[in-house]
Amino acid sequence: MKPLVTLLLLVALVSAPCVDAADQAAGRQLQADIAWARSAAPPALAAAAAVAAFSDDGQVRELAKGKNDWTCIVHDPCTPTGAPLCLDRNGLEWMTTAMSGRDPDPDKIGYSYMLKGGSVWSATDPSAMKLPEGQTDFVHLPPHIMILNARVANASGFPSGQANPDTHQPFVLYGGTPFAILIIPVD
């Protein structure tokens, strides 16, 4: 055998276990991401939900097919802690529209679970990507459900427009904006 062919075969044989190990690690990470995303919703709902991840440019990348109208997201890209969340069809549309900077459809009501809790940079500014001046920590949210519709949220009568809301009681996040969300703690 020629030396170059022998060298190429040797490299292929030596690198094959590394490729298999990398594939196995990627598979384990994918399964861990799917389990983490689905932990955001009740098990019966989550088991049939699709699983997706948001790319840095806001595009949705499917990780697992679903059998219902729910999608669980590995990390909420709008939060400092990146907690998982599960959204119904209208909720996913609401989120992708909001992430694109457009106002969500006021005639559609979306629902979401965040049973691992979550966080936001600001309770009043939906575009905040850092802590507002004078604020020393982001707003921590306990496990909750969300109603994603500004009309419903703003008409709910729950506290709204507070920089530091009592997050253990229902309140309106981003009150008075087209992105208002009714937060209902479930603890």
C-alpha positions as CSV (number, residue, x, y, z in Angstrom):
1,M,0.0,0.0,0.0
2,K,1.2,3.5,-0.7
3,P,2.2,5.6,2.3
4,L,-0.4,8.3,1.6
5,V,-3.2,5.7,1.4
6,T,-2.0,4.0,4.6
7,L,-1.9,7.3,6.4
8,L,-5.4,8.3,5.2
9,L,-6.8,4.9,6.4
10,L,-5.1,5.3,9.7
11,V,-6.5,8.8,10.2
12,A,-10.0,7.5,9.3
13,L,-9.7,4.6,11.7
14,V,-8.4,6.8,14.6
15,S,-11.0,9.6,14.0
16,A,-14.0,7.3,13.6
17,P,-14.5,6.9,17.4
18,C,-14.2,10.7,17.9
19,V,-16.9,11.3,15.3
20,D,-19.1,8.6,17.0
21,A,-18.5,10.2,20.4
22,A,-19.3,13.6,19.1
23,D,-22.5,12.3,17.5
24,Q,-23.5,10.6,20.7
25,A,-22.8,13.7,22.7
26,A,-24.9,15.8,20.3
27,G,-27.7,13.3,20.5
28,R,-27.6,13.4,24.3
29,Q,-27.6,17.2,24.3
30,L,-30.6,17.2,21.9
31,Q,-32.5,14.8,24.2
32,A,-31.6,17.0,27.2
33,D,-32.8,20.1,25.4
34,I,-36.1,18.4,24.4
35,A,-36.7,17.3,28.0
36,W,-35.8,20.7,29.4
37,A,-38.2,22.5,27.0
38,R,-41.0,20.1,27.8
39,S,-40.5,20.7,31.5
40,A,-42.2,24.1,31.0
41,A,-45.7,22.6,30.7
42,P,-47.8,20.0,32.4
43,P,-46.6,16.5,31.4
44,A,-49.7,15.4,29.5
45,L,-49.6,18.5,27.3
46,A,-45.8,18.6,26.9
47,A,-45.5,14.9,25.9
48,A,-47.3,15.7,22.6
49,A,-45.8,19.2,22.0
50,A,-43.3,20.0,19.3
51,V,-40.0,21.3,20.6
52,A,-38.1,24.2,19.0
53,A,-35.2,26.5,19.6
54,F,-34.9,30.2,18.5
55,S,-31.8,31.1,16.6
56,D,-30.1,34.4,17.3
57,D,-32.0,36.1,14.4
58,G,-35.4,35.0,15.9
59,Q,-36.0,32.1,13.5
60,V,-37.6,28.9,14.9
61,R,-35.7,25.7,14.4
62,E,-37.7,22.5,15.1
63,L,-36.0,19.9,17.3
64,A,-38.9,17.4,17.7
65,K,-42.2,17.0,15.9
66,G,-45.4,17.4,17.9
67,K,-48.9,15.9,17.9
68,N,-50.9,18.8,19.3
69,D,-51.0,22.6,18.8
70,W,-48.3,23.4,21.4
71,T,-44.6,24.1,21.0
72,C,-42.1,24.0,23.8
73,I,-39.1,26.3,23.4
74,V,-35.8,25.3,24.9
75,H,-34.8,28.8,26.1
76,D,-37.0,31.9,26.0
77,P,-34.8,34.3,24.0
78,C,-36.6,37.3,25.6
79,T,-35.5,36.6,29.2
80,P,-32.1,37.0,30.9
81,T,-32.2,33.5,32.3
82,G,-33.4,31.8,29.2
83,A,-36.0,29.6,30.9
84,P,-38.1,27.1,28.9
85,L,-41.7,27.9,27.8
86,C,-44.5,26.2,26.0
87,L,-46.9,28.1,23.7
88,D,-50.1,27.2,21.9
89,R,-50.3,28.1,18.2
90,N,-51.4,31.7,18.8
91,G,-48.8,32.1,21.5
92,L,-46.0,31.1,19.2
93,E,-47.3,33.5,16.6
94,W,-47.5,36.2,19.2
95,M,-43.9,35.6,20.3
96,T,-42.4,35.4,16.8
97,T,-44.3,38.6,15.8
98,A,-43.2,40.4,18.9
99,M,-39.6,39.3,18.4
100,S,-39.7,40.8,14.9
101,G,-40.6,44.2,16.4
102,R,-44.2,44.1,15.1
103,D,-47.3,44.4,17.2
104,P,-49.1,41.1,17.8
105,D,-52.5,40.5,16.4
106,P,-55.0,42.0,18.9
107,D,-57.7,39.6,17.9
108,K,-55.8,36.5,18.7
109,I,-55.3,35.2,22.3
110,G,-52.2,33.1,23.0
111,Y,-51.5,30.9,26.0
112,S,-48.1,29.9,27.5
113,Y,-46.8,27.9,30.3
114,M,-43.5,28.6,32.1
115,L,-43.6,26.1,35.0
116,K,-39.8,26.5,35.6
117,G,-40.4,30.3,36.1
118,G,-38.6,32.9,34.2
119,S,-37.3,36.5,34.3
120,V,-37.5,39.8,32.4
121,W,-35.1,42.7,32.2
122,S,-38.0,45.1,32.9
123,A,-41.6,44.7,33.8
124,T,-42.6,47.9,31.9
125,D,-40.4,48.0,28.8
126,P,-40.8,45.0,26.4
127,S,-37.8,46.1,24.4
128,A,-35.3,46.2,27.4
129,M,-32.2,44.1,26.8
130,K,-30.4,45.3,29.9
131,L,-31.4,46.5,33.4
132,P,-33.1,49.9,33.4
133,E,-31.3,52.6,35.2
134,G,-31.6,52.3,38.9
135,Q,-32.7,48.7,38.8
136,T,-30.2,46.3,40.4
137,D,-31.7,42.9,39.3
138,F,-34.0,41.6,36.7
139,V,-37.6,40.7,37.6
140,H,-37.8,37.1,38.7
141,L,-41.1,35.3,37.8
142,P,-42.2,32.2,39.7
143,P,-43.8,29.3,37.7
144,H,-46.7,30.8,35.8
145,I,-49.1,30.8,32.9
146,M,-49.4,33.7,30.5
147,I,-52.2,35.1,28.5
148,L,-50.6,36.7,25.5
149,N,-53.1,39.4,24.4
150,A,-52.8,43.1,25.2
151,R,-56.6,43.7,25.2
152,V,-57.2,40.9,27.7
153,A,-54.2,41.8,29.8
154,N,-54.9,45.6,29.9
155,A,-58.6,45.0,30.7
156,S,-58.0,42.4,33.4
157,G,-58.0,44.8,36.3
158,F,-54.8,43.3,37.7
159,P,-51.9,45.6,38.7
160,S,-50.1,47.0,35.6
161,G,-47.3,49.4,34.9
162,Q,-45.3,48.6,38.0
163,A,-41.5,48.4,37.7
164,N,-41.3,46.0,40.6
165,P,-44.6,44.0,40.6
166,D,-45.6,41.4,43.2
167,T,-44.8,38.5,41.0
168,H,-46.6,36.0,43.3
169,Q,-49.9,37.6,42.5
170,P,-51.5,38.0,39.0
171,F,-50.2,41.1,37.2
172,V,-49.8,42.7,33.8
173,L,-46.3,42.6,32.3
174,Y,-45.7,45.4,29.9
175,G,-49.1,47.0,30.7
176,G,-50.3,49.7,28.4
177,T,-48.3,48.4,25.5
178,P,-49.3,46.2,22.5
179,F,-47.1,43.5,24.1
180,A,-49.0,43.4,27.5
181,I,-49.1,39.9,29.0
182,L,-51.3,38.7,31.9
183,I,-49.0,36.7,34.2
184,I,-50.8,34.2,36.5
185,P,-48.5,32.5,39.1
186,V,-49.3,28.8,39.7
187,D,-47.4,28.2,42.9
